[in-house]
Amino acid sequence: MTGVDINESFVRKYTGGFLDQDPKLVFRPPASMNRLGFLASVDHLPFENGSYDEVPAVGFLHNLPDEALRKAIGEMFRCIREGGKNIVLEDVWPVRGWSRLTARIIRRLDRGDYMRSQKELLALFQEAYPGPWEWKRYTYTLTGSELLYLARSK
């Protein structure tokens, strides 16, 4: 498994203290390493085209402005091999904010400046990588927070 983040301490925590430098390690990771970790931005990934069967993105896209999000989607697909899949779980604004007040407050207090509605998020994904996206909306936790599952094969 490979982790990528712009925060070095997050990468080191994920890997158990290591910071990997050679993106070619993804093709032949050392037997002693369960996880690889790279310091990089999602809109400029250090990996070769088609390096992965699957590229997941979980709960960080609300930190990216629209243009960076479009670039990130393009980068994720660049790194997926033909037949591979991009899977995204991303928080979205509650459909009925007044009935999910706790969820709305949590989203307002989140450090991400770019929380989006389902409609906005789907439109950005469609712009960045046109075609059929599989998606489903979920409510999770007792607070009523909502997220969107998106998946698309290459």
C-alpha positions, 0 to 999 in steps of 0.5 A: 500500500502506498500513502501520499501526503504533503505533510511529512509527519503524516507520511512518517506516521503512516509508514512507521517512520520512513519517507520513501524517495524512489517512486519505482519502489511501487513495482518492487517494494522491499519485503520488509515494508508493508507501506510506502509513503511519499511526500507529494501533492495529489495534483502532481503525483511522483508515479509513472503512468499506469502504476496502480490497479486502484487509486483510492481518495478518502476524505481530503478533497474538500481541502482542494480548490476546484482547479487543484481538484480537477488536476488531482482527478487527472493525476489519479487517473494517470496513475491507474493502469488500463482496467484499474479503478479510482474510488473516492469517499468524500464528505458533502454538505447534508441535503437537509442542513436544518434537519442535520444541524450537528452534521452541518456544524461539523462541516462548517468547523472542518479545516477544509475550505472547499466543502461541496454539495453532491451536485458540485462534486459530481460536476467537477468529477465529470469535468475532470474525467468525463464519462459514467461515474458510479456514485452513491450517497451515504449518511454515516455516524450518529451526527448525520454526516453525509459522504459521496462514494464515487467510482470509475474504471479507466 
